Amino acid sequence: MVLSLDIDGVMVSDNSWRSPNILADNFVEFNPKAVKALNMILNETHLTLF
């Protein structure tokens, strides 16, 4: 099974006129609701992210 993640607009859902929040590791902060939904999907399907 393959799970495709839509980063722009889903995992990172800032408005286009605002700069996204960049974390200390230089990655963009994900939307907490999207992370919660992804974790639920991963727990229920037993998928692993690489």
N, CA, C and O of each residue as an XYZ file, in Angstrom:
200
protein
N       0.847     -1.174      0.000
C       0.000      0.000      0.000
C       0.891      1.235      0.000
O       1.917      1.273      0.679
N       0.492      2.234     -0.760
C       1.232      3.485     -0.851
C       0.346      4.608     -0.351
O      -0.829      4.696     -0.710
N       0.915      5.462      0.477
C       0.212      6.644      0.972
C       0.954      7.863      0.460
O       2.127      8.056      0.780
N       0.283      8.686     -0.330
C       0.891      9.910     -0.857
C       0.472     11.085      0.011
O      -0.708     11.253      0.318
N       1.439     11.890      0.399
C       1.157     13.058      1.225
C       1.211     14.322      0.386
O       2.167     14.540     -0.357
N       0.184     15.154      0.504
C       0.159     16.456     -0.146
C       0.732     17.454      0.858
O       0.055     17.839      1.812
N       1.968     17.868      0.642
C       2.627     18.760      1.591
C       2.066     20.176      1.484
O       1.587     20.727      2.475
N       2.120     20.771      0.287
C       1.632     22.142      0.101
C       0.115     22.171      0.104
O      -0.525     21.576     -0.762
N      -0.452     22.854      1.065
C      -1.899     23.020      1.130
C      -2.586     22.076      2.092
O      -3.716     22.345      2.498
N      -1.952     20.986      2.472
C      -2.563     20.045      3.418
C      -1.703     19.943      4.672
O      -2.112     20.379      5.748
N      -0.524     19.371      4.533
C       0.362     19.256      5.699
C       0.895     20.631      6.112
O       1.087     20.895      7.299
N       1.130     21.495      5.136
C       1.532     22.882      5.386
C       0.425     23.747      4.806
O       0.365     23.968      3.596
N      -0.441     24.232      5.671
C      -1.650     24.907      5.171
C      -1.679     26.400      5.468
O      -2.759     26.969      5.629
N      -0.513     27.054      5.544
C      -0.505     28.500      5.731
C      -1.082     29.185      4.500
O      -1.038     28.651      3.392
N      -1.614     30.362      4.716
C      -2.130     31.142      3.599
C      -0.976     31.550      2.694
O       0.148     31.729      3.162
N      -1.246     31.697      1.411
C      -0.189     31.979      0.433
C       0.499     33.317      0.675
O       1.644     33.496      0.259
N      -0.160     34.251      1.329
C       0.439     35.569      1.572
C       1.255     35.603      2.868
O       1.897     36.612      3.159
N       1.241     34.528      3.643
C       2.029     34.452      4.875
C       3.190     33.491      4.691
O       3.055     32.445      4.055
N       4.314     33.856      5.247
C       5.448     32.936      5.227
C       5.197     31.808      6.207
O       4.715     32.061      7.312
N       5.506     30.579      5.845
C       5.297     29.463      6.771
C       6.283     29.537      7.931
O       7.350     30.141      7.812
N       5.925     28.927      9.039
C       6.779     28.889     10.214
C       7.897     27.876      9.968
O       7.636     26.689      9.772
N       9.136     28.351      9.980
C      10.300     27.486      9.771
C      10.835     27.086     11.142
O      11.097     27.940     11.989
N      10.995     25.785     11.353
C      11.464     25.264     12.640
C      12.986     25.303     12.727
O      13.662     25.608     11.745
N      13.519     24.995     13.900
C      14.966     25.041     14.135
C      15.738     24.110     13.195
O      16.904     24.364     12.893
N      15.093     23.031     12.731
C      15.763     22.095     11.820
C      15.627     22.505     10.352
O      15.970     21.746      9.446
N      15.115     23.730     10.136
C      14.922     24.317      8.799
C      13.822     23.658      7.983
O      13.755     23.857      6.770
N      12.960     22.879      8.621
C      11.790     22.333      7.950
C      10.571     23.177      8.305
O      10.542     23.833      9.347
N       9.584     23.156      7.447
C       8.357     23.916      7.675
C       7.478     23.179      8.679
O       7.393     21.951      8.658
N       6.831     23.934      9.552
C       5.936     23.345     10.554
C       4.669     22.823      9.875
O       4.048     23.523      9.076
N       4.295     21.587     10.203
C       3.072     20.999      9.661
C       1.861     21.453     10.463
O       1.964     21.795     11.640
N       0.719     21.447      9.801
C      -0.546     21.778     10.445
C      -0.854     20.708     11.496
O      -0.888     19.522     11.167
N      -1.080     21.108     12.765
C      -1.336     20.126     13.822
C      -2.545     19.222     13.551
O      -2.528     18.049     13.924
N      -3.592     19.749     12.909
C      -4.763     18.922     12.584
C      -4.406     17.870     11.535
O      -4.874     16.733     11.602
N      -3.573     18.255     10.564
C      -3.150     17.303      9.533
C      -2.267     16.213     10.136
O      -2.365     15.048      9.753
N      -1.403     16.594     11.081
C      -0.543     15.614     11.750
C      -1.391     14.633     12.552
O      -1.128     13.430     12.547
N      -2.401     15.143     13.236
C      -3.294     14.279     14.019
C      -4.019     13.287     13.106
O      -4.131     12.106     13.431
N      -4.510     13.773     11.964
C      -5.211     12.905     11.017
C      -4.264     11.860     10.432
O      -4.632     10.693     10.292
N      -3.047     12.278     10.090
C      -2.061     11.345      9.555
C      -1.716     10.276     10.580
O      -1.638      9.096     10.237
N      -1.510     10.666     11.820
C      -1.210      9.690     12.874
C      -2.344      8.690     13.048
O      -2.094      7.506     13.274
N      -3.582      9.148     12.945
C      -4.733      8.255     13.052
C      -4.727      7.246     11.895
O      -4.972      6.058     12.106
N      -4.450      7.716     10.686
C      -4.385      6.828      9.524
C      -3.276      5.799      9.708
O      -3.479      4.611      9.456
N      -2.106      6.252     10.146
C      -0.980      5.343     10.338
C      -1.271      4.307     11.408
O      -0.923      3.136     11.251
N      -1.907      4.725     12.492
C      -2.236      3.778     13.576
C      -3.258      2.750     13.135
O      -3.149      1.581     13.504
N      -4.245      3.155     12.357
C      -5.314      2.238     11.957
C      -4.899      1.309     10.817
O      -5.453      0.219     10.675
N      -3.931      1.732     10.006
C      -3.545      0.921      8.859
C      -2.216      0.199      9.067
O      -1.837     -0.659      8.269
N      -1.513      0.548     10.138
C      -0.213     -0.024     10.458
C       0.828      0.249      9.383
O       1.760     -0.533      9.195
N       0.661      1.381      8.669
C       1.658      1.799      7.687
C       2.849      2.415      8.407
O       2.735      2.872      9.544
N       3.982      2.421      7.735
C       5.188      3.036      8.274
C       5.685      4.070      7.279
O       5.694      3.813      6.075
N       6.098      5.231      7.761
C       6.682      6.252      6.897
C       8.189      6.053      6.831
O       8.832      5.695      7.817
N       8.733      6.294      5.649
C      10.179      6.183      5.463
C      10.745      7.529      5.119
O      11.952      7.658      4.920
